[in-house]
Amino acid sequence: MPRLFYSILFYLAIPVILIRLLWRASKNPSYACRWVERFGFVPRIPIDQKVIWIHSVSVGEALASVPLIKALQERYPTYRCLVTCMTPTGSERIKTIFLKSVEHCYLAYDTPDAVSRFFERVHPSLCIIMETELWPNMINGCDKRDIPVILANGRLSLSSAKGYKKFSYLVRPMMRQLSWVAAQSGDDAIRFSQLGVNKEALSVTGNIKFDLIIDEALREKSTVLLREWRGPESRPIILAASTHRGEDEIILEAFAEIKSKLASVLLVLVPRHPERFNQVEALCLSNGMKVGRRSSGSIEPSLDVLLGDTMGELISFFGSCDIAFVGGSLVPTGGHNIIEPAAWGVPILSGPHLFNFTEASELLVRSGGMIICESAQWLADSCIQILKDDELRSKMGASSLRIADENRGALNRLLDLVDQAILR
């Protein structure tokens, strides 16, 4: 009965959802495309083709799933991987990385008819959901069709757990239908258990984002970028990655202070969402900064700010800087991937809002590889101190790299669960 009421409410909300898509399309036209997929009219996969379905809600989860998908393709060559997401940026990354080697579409909205059409067209043998993207009708659809569901890299913050508990009559039956939950940490596992996940279905596998592979081609690209960005004055590089509305103002205030203390420094500023590129450029100009765009392909030595307005390059940017600030943390978004700069051995700065990376942030702060900054002045002072002190910068980078290396292995533990599901 609770799921019936939920479904009715979802149907009633569809006009609002479509209006929101149109509003987002006014800033990012990609949101106006492929609506039929969101209602379950996805491309058909031949019925005799075995399918492993991996769902990654957006670009962050999509990137985290890359090592997993590549491992699945090697381990199960007779299966076809279907990768779904909910956002155009996630879709673009999936298509760019995998080309035609995977099937790809948007996930259908969680209404009974859309869910049924989706399953009828793609008929997965296994569902792997990245992190915490759970939909009651979709999970129930898997359960009815005897499709095992693995929640991979599962995380559940304290605030999210409290939110789920308010709807326990709907959430608890859904949680009991999960075949396995591969939790990032013991705390995550406890919260999942409290919400109804069967204890025998729970395991702590760690965070697969630590299993990031930086290949030689990526290292060479970063070396070239660093040389270009430093310029003839060998200026230091500060990267502000995945910033949100409300953070850019703080970062630019801090950068003005840094510029007043250091002779030459470049800020590489990368907004999280492409639709904000023009807004952030205007903000930089209004603050008296000379701005260039990465998409132009060249950089002038006199630039103050380089706007990272390209897609898919952020991972290489982390290897081309002296300090990395990771956004989504000065505003209550929960933070973005602090593990990527750690894997490059870069000193990391962050704001205080890190509930998306609780365990990783605690490890990095305790090791001395990351500093939490709560204001523009704090951020400026930290940057100036790190850039002026070569020994401190080296120690912080070594500490962040050590944490990244010590916490690898979650991917293999997750693949063991996949083996159980496939061979059951």
C-alpha positions in Angstrom: 0.0 0.0 0.0 2.8 2.6 0.8 4.3 2.0 -2.6 0.9 2.5 -4.3 0.6 5.9 -2.6 4.2 6.7 -3.6 3.4 5.8 -7.2 0.3 8.0 -7.3 2.3 10.9 -5.9 5.0 10.3 -8.5 2.5 10.4 -11.4 1.0 13.6 -10.0 4.5 15.1 -9.8 5.4 14.4 -13.5 4.1 17.8 -14.8 6.4 19.5 -12.2 9.3 17.3 -13.2 8.8 18.1 -16.9 8.6 21.8 -16.1 11.9 21.6 -14.2 13.5 19.8 -17.1 12.4 22.6 -19.4 13.8 25.2 -17.0 17.1 23.3 -16.9 17.1 23.0 -20.7 17.0 26.8 -20.9 20.5 26.7 -19.4 21.7 23.4 -20.7 19.9 22.3 -23.9 20.9 18.6 -23.3 18.1 18.4 -20.7 15.5 18.8 -23.6 16.8 15.6 -25.3 15.8 11.9 -25.0 12.8 12.4 -22.9 11.2 9.2 -24.1 14.0 7.2 -22.3 12.9 8.7 -19.0 9.5 7.1 -19.6 10.9 3.6 -20.3 11.1 3.8 -24.1 14.8 2.9 -24.1 16.6 1.1 -27.0 15.9 -2.6 -27.0 18.7 -5.1 -26.3 18.3 -8.5 -28.1 16.6 -11.0 -25.8 19.3 -13.6 -26.2 22.0 -11.1 -25.0 22.9 -11.4 -21.3 23.0 -8.0 -19.6 24.7 -6.6 -16.5 23.0 -3.2 -15.6 25.1 -0.6 -13.8 23.3 2.6 -12.7 25.2 5.8 -11.8 23.0 8.8 -11.1 25.4 11.5 -12.3 28.9 12.3 -13.5 30.6 11.6 -10.1 29.2 8.1 -9.8 29.7 7.5 -13.5 33.4 8.2 -13.2 33.6 6.1 -10.0 32.1 3.2 -11.9 34.6 3.2 -14.8 37.1 0.7 -13.2 34.2 -1.6 -12.2 32.7 -1.6 -15.7 36.0 -2.3 -17.3 36.6 -5.1 -14.9 33.2 -6.6 -15.6 33.8 -6.4 -19.4 37.1 -8.4 -18.9 35.6 -10.9 -16.4 32.3 -11.5 -18.2 32.9 -11.1 -21.9 29.6 -12.8 -22.9 27.6 -10.2 -21.0 26.8 -6.8 -22.3 27.0 -3.9 -19.8 24.1 -1.4 -19.8 25.1 1.8 -18.1 22.3 4.2 -17.0 22.3 7.7 -15.4 20.0 10.6 -14.8 21.9 13.7 -16.0 23.3 14.9 -19.4 26.8 15.4 -17.9 26.8 11.8 -16.7 25.6 10.6 -20.1 28.3 12.6 -21.9 31.0 11.1 -19.8 29.7 7.6 -20.2 29.5 7.9 -24.0 33.0 9.6 -24.2 34.7 6.9 -22.1 33.1 3.8 -23.4 32.0 4.8 -26.9 30.1 1.8 -28.3 31.5 -0.8 -25.9 28.5 -0.5 -23.6 24.7 0.1 -24.0 23.6 3.4 -22.5 20.4 5.2 -21.8 18.7 7.3 -19.1 17.1 5.5 -16.3 13.3 5.5 -16.5 11.3 7.5 -14.0 10.1 5.4 -11.1 6.5 4.8 -12.2 5.1 1.3 -12.6 4.5 1.6 -16.3 7.9 3.2 -17.1 9.7 0.6 -15.0 7.9 -2.3 -16.7 8.8 -0.9 -20.2 12.4 -0.5 -19.1 12.7 -4.1 -17.9 10.9 -5.5 -20.9 13.4 -3.8 -23.3 16.7 -4.4 -21.4 16.0 -7.6 -19.4 19.1 -7.4 -17.1 20.5 -10.5 -15.3 22.1 -8.4 -12.6 21.6 -4.8 -11.3 24.5 -2.8 -9.7 23.6 0.5 -8.3 26.3 3.0 -7.4 26.2 4.6 -3.9 22.6 5.4 -2.9 20.4 5.8 -5.9 17.4 3.7 -4.7 13.9 3.8 -6.3 11.1 1.7 -4.7 9.4 0.6 -7.9 12.6 -0.1 -9.7 13.9 -2.3 -6.8 10.6 -4.0 -6.5 10.7 -4.7 -10.3 14.1 -6.4 -9.9 12.7 -8.5 -6.9 9.6 -9.6 -8.9 11.8 -10.7 -11.9 14.4 -12.4 -9.6 17.1 -9.9 -10.7 19.8 -9.7 -7.9 20.5 -6.1 -6.8 23.9 -5.0 -5.5 24.3 -1.6 -3.9 27.9 -0.9 -4.7 30.1 1.6 -2.9 27.1 2.2 -0.6 27.2 5.3 1.5 24.6 6.8 3.8 25.2 10.0 5.7 23.6 10.6 9.1 21.3 13.2 7.7 20.3 11.0 4.8 19.6 8.1 7.2 17.3 10.4 9.2 15.5 11.4 6.1 14.9 7.8 5.1 13.6 6.9 8.5 10.8 9.4 8.1 9.5 7.2 5.3 10.4 3.8 6.9 7.0 2.3 5.8 8.2 2.7 2.2 12.0 2.4 2.7 12.2 -0.7 4.9 10.5 -3.1 2.4 12.8 -1.7 -0.4 15.9 -2.2 1.7 14.9 -5.8 2.4 14.8 -6.5 -1.3 18.5 -5.6 -1.8 20.6 -8.8 -2.4 23.9 -7.3 -1.3 25.0 -3.9 0.1 28.7 -3.3 -0.3 29.1 -0.4 2.2 32.0 2.1 2.1 32.5 2.0 5.9 31.3 0.4 9.1 29.1 3.4 9.9 27.4 3.2 6.5 26.7 -0.5 7.1 25.2 0.2 10.5 22.8 2.8 9.0 21.8 0.5 6.2 21.1 -2.2 8.8 18.9 0.2 10.8 16.9 1.0 7.7 16.1 -2.7 7.1 18.9 -4.2 5.1 19.3 -7.9 6.1 22.5 -8.4 8.1 23.6 -11.3 5.9 23.3 -9.0 2.9 25.7 -6.4 4.4 29.5 -6.2 3.9 32.0 -3.5 4.2 34.1 -3.4 1.1 35.6 0.2 1.2 35.4 3.0 -1.3 36.1 1.9 -4.9 37.1 5.5 -5.7 40.4 4.7 -4.1 41.0 2.2 -6.9 41.6 5.0 -9.4 44.2 4.1 -12.1 46.4 7.0 -13.4 48.0 5.7 -16.5 51.1 6.9 -18.3 49.2 8.8 -20.9 47.3 10.8 -18.3 50.6 11.6 -16.4 52.2 12.8 -19.7 49.2 15.1 -20.4 49.3 16.5 -16.9 53.1 17.2 -17.2 52.5 19.1 -20.5 49.6 21.1 -18.9 51.7 22.0 -15.9 54.5 23.3 -18.1 52.1 25.4 -20.1 50.3 26.8 -17.0 53.5 27.7 -15.1 54.8 29.8 -18.0 58.1 31.5 -18.1 57.9 32.7 -14.5 57.3 29.2 -13.1 54.3 30.4 -11.3 52.5 28.2 -8.7 49.1 26.7 -9.7 46.0 26.6 -7.5 43.1 24.4 -8.7 39.6 25.0 -7.5 37.7 22.0 -8.7 33.9 21.3 -8.9 32.8 24.5 -7.4 29.1 25.4 -6.8 27.1 28.6 -6.7 28.1 30.5 -3.5 31.7 29.1 -3.5 33.2 31.0 -6.4 32.8 34.3 -4.5 34.7 32.9 -1.5 37.4 31.5 -3.7 37.9 34.7 -5.6 38.1 36.7 -2.4 40.7 34.3 -1.1 42.6 34.5 -4.4 42.7 38.3 -4.3 44.4 38.0 -0.9 46.8 35.4 -2.3 47.8 37.6 -5.2 48.5 40.5 -2.8 51.1 38.3 -1.0 52.6 36.3 -3.9 54.2 37.8 -7.0 52.7 35.5 -9.5 50.1 32.7 -9.2 47.4 31.2 -11.5 44.0 30.0 -10.4 42.4 27.2 -12.4 38.7 27.5 -11.6 36.4 24.6 -12.7 32.7 25.0 -12.0 30.8 21.7 -11.3 28.0 22.4 -13.8 28.6 23.5 -17.5 25.6 25.9 -17.4 27.5 28.0 -14.9 30.6 28.6 -17.1 29.5 32.0 -18.4 28.3 33.1 -15.0 31.6 32.3 -13.3 33.5 34.0 -16.1 31.5 37.2 -15.5 32.0 36.9 -11.8 35.8 36.7 -12.3 35.8 39.7 -14.6 33.7 41.7 -12.1 36.3 41.0 -9.5 39.0 42.6 -11.7 40.6 39.3 -12.8 42.0 38.7 -16.3 40.3 35.5 -17.4 41.0 32.9 -20.1 39.1 29.7 -21.1 40.6 26.2 -21.3 38.5 25.6 -24.4 40.4 28.3 -26.3 43.4 25.9 -26.3 46.0 28.5 -25.3 46.9 30.5 -22.2 48.5 33.9 -21.8 51.2 34.4 -19.1 49.3 37.4 -17.9 46.1 35.5 -16.9 44.9 35.5 -13.4 42.2 32.9 -13.8 41.9 30.0 -16.2 38.3 28.8 -16.4 38.1 25.1 -16.8 35.1 25.0 -19.3 35.8 21.6 -20.9 34.5 18.2 -19.9 36.5 15.1 -18.9 39.8 16.9 -18.1 39.5 17.5 -14.4 41.4 14.3 -13.4 44.4 15.5 -15.4 44.1 19.0 -13.8 44.7 17.4 -10.4 48.1 16.3 -11.7 48.9 19.8 -13.0 48.6 21.9 -9.8 50.4 22.6 -6.6 47.3 22.8 -4.4 43.8 21.4 -5.0 40.7 22.8 -3.4 37.7 20.5 -3.9 34.3 22.2 -4.1 30.9 21.4 -2.9 32.3 21.7 0.6 32.0 25.5 1.4 28.3 25.1 0.8 26.2 22.2 2.2 26.5 19.9 -0.8 28.6 17.3 0.9 31.8 17.7 -1.0 33.1 16.1 -4.2 35.9 13.6 -4.9 38.8 14.3 -2.6 40.4 11.0 -3.5 41.4 12.0 -7.0 43.9 14.7 -5.9 45.1 12.3 -3.2 45.9 9.8 -5.9 48.1 12.4 -7.5 49.9 13.2 -4.2 48.7 16.8 -4.1 48.0 18.9 -1.0 44.2 19.2 -0.6 42.1 22.0 0.8 38.4 21.7 1.5 35.4 23.4 3.1 33.7 21.9 6.2 30.8 20.2 4.4 32.1 16.7 3.7 29.3 14.3 4.5 29.7 12.6 1.0 33.3 11.7 1.9 33.2 11.4 5.7 35.7 8.5 6.1 38.1 9.6 3.4 38.1 13.2 4.7 38.9 12.0 8.2 41.7 9.8 7.0 43.2 12.7 4.9 42.9 15.3 7.7 44.4 12.9 10.3 47.3 12.1 8.0 48.1 15.8 7.3 47.3 15.6 3.6 44.2 17.9 3.8 43.3 21.1 5.6 39.7 22.2 6.3 39.1 25.9 5.6 35.9 27.6 6.7 36.4 31.1 5.3 38.0 33.0 2.5 40.8 34.2 4.9 41.4 30.7 6.1 41.6 29.5 2.5 44.0 32.3 1.5 46.3 31.8 4.6 46.5 28.0 4.0 47.4 28.5 0.3 50.0 31.1 1.1 51.6 28.9 3.8 51.7 25.8 1.6 53.1 27.6 -1.5 55.8 29.4 0.6 56.9 26.2 2.4 58.3 23.6 0.1 58.7 21.0 2.9 55.1 21.4 4.1 53.9 21.1 0.5 55.9 17.9 0.0 54.8 16.4 3.3 51.1 17.1 2.6 51.4 15.6 -0.9 53.1 12.5 0.4 50.5 12.0 3.1 47.6 12.3 0.7 49.2 9.8 -1.7 49.8 7.3 1.2 46.2 7.4 2.2 45.1 6.8 -1.4 47.5 3.9 -1.8 46.7 2.3 1.6 42.9 2.2 0.9 42.9 0.4 -2.5 41.3 -3.0 -2.9 37.5 -2.2 -2.6 37.0 -3.1 -6.3 38.2 -6.6 -5.9 36.0 -7.1 -2.9 33.0 -5.8 -4.9 33.8 -8.1 -7.8 33.7 -11.1 -5.4 30.1 -10.1 -4.7 29.3 -9.9 -8.4 30.7 -13.4 -8.8 28.3 -14.7 -6.2 25.4 -13.0 -7.9 26.3 -14.2 -11.4 27.1 -17.8 -10.3 24.2 -18.2 -7.9 
